[in-house]
Amino acid sequence: MDATSNTDLDFDACLGSQPDEPAFGPLSRRKLLQFCAGVAATMGLSSAAGVRMAEAAASPSRPPVIWLHGQECTGCTESMLRAYHPTLEALLLETISLDYHDTLCVGAGQQALDYKHKMMEKNKGKYVLVTEGATPMKDGGIYCKVGGRTQVELIREAAAGAAAIVAIGSCASWGGVQSADPNPTGAVGTHTVIPDKTVVNIPGCPPNPYNFLSTVLYLLTFGKAPELDQENRPKFAYGRLIHENCERRAHFDAGRFAMQFGDDGHRQGFCLYKIGCKGPETYANCPALGFNEVGFASWPVGTGHPCFGCTEKGTGFHKPLHSLATVKTLSPPVAFPMVGTEGGQGVTAGAALAVGVVGGLAVGAGAMLLKQMQDNKNDTDNNDSDKTTERA
Ligand code: SF4
């Protein structure tokens, strides 16, 4: 059976005789299966795929990982360390053989570098290379060196023997803050350093740890990358605009905006578009997953800050923080209620007033969207535009 098909399994039958005994480091088989089933569902796969992922994760032969750091703040590793279901330690120490990590290594200096080389040689063609941070290319790459060698050299050397390459974070994906104008060190993403290789990008500043862990589990299980978009981002995580799933979207459609930080609209939780939210042009699942496992709204827009566009090449670190975003999708989500009344039943004065106010606001939002359409003809979906006009 193809585990990536939409065939579901009897989950209970996969639990075995001792489902709650620790079997995978501190994790029980039940917890591991629950996590992998969740990962599979997030990626749009069947529960059979989740079971296969759990089997791959629990396999005694742990796939080796070499993790290199370049120009960055180590926030991506910090983000990974805050994953709890399961913890990064459980995954990386029990599932993956993290043979080398520039900042988590217990060893240091030449001893650590010698060990990295030994592991790369021993596992040639089998290890996963993870890159974190941008790579400076200017002046022969002298602005980032480890052990006296440039990061350009180190990435090319490690990539030559890698089975798969994952760039974690916006810096490794396309340069991040280091590549912001005037980009004094010529910082670029990993794929520019090794253009002949496929690099799976997991952008974000920091990226959501579950997008990374899900991608690694997929690679381990199926031996290939999940479906990618034109920027080599996994579609399961970066297939939808933030604006499509944002909890403030109803305010956008109704024309209710915060105009400055701390004003009445901001305190009431209105849409942050007019103070620079880049959600309308940024693809990521931040509103759906949140961060740090503290529940609903645990992401920048949820806490009152406009989306910065960190997962979008050319947006985060390149567009001014408070500039208006390009609105790429004009139609409200289909689940939103329509503003309308059934004819012939009579309407109270209050209801008519409410419909009038909401309709007026919708016209206001529609006018703003139409202006965007004129400004951004290339990005406009004409069908969506027609629907928006109908609704207004
Ligand atoms: Fe949410 Fe930003 Fe879109 Fe407003 S503009 S609905 S705050 S993503």
Residues whose N, C-alpha, C, O or C-beta is under 5 A from the ligand:
A	BS01	SF4	I242 H243 C246 R248 R249 F252 C271 L272 Y273 C277 G279 P280 V301
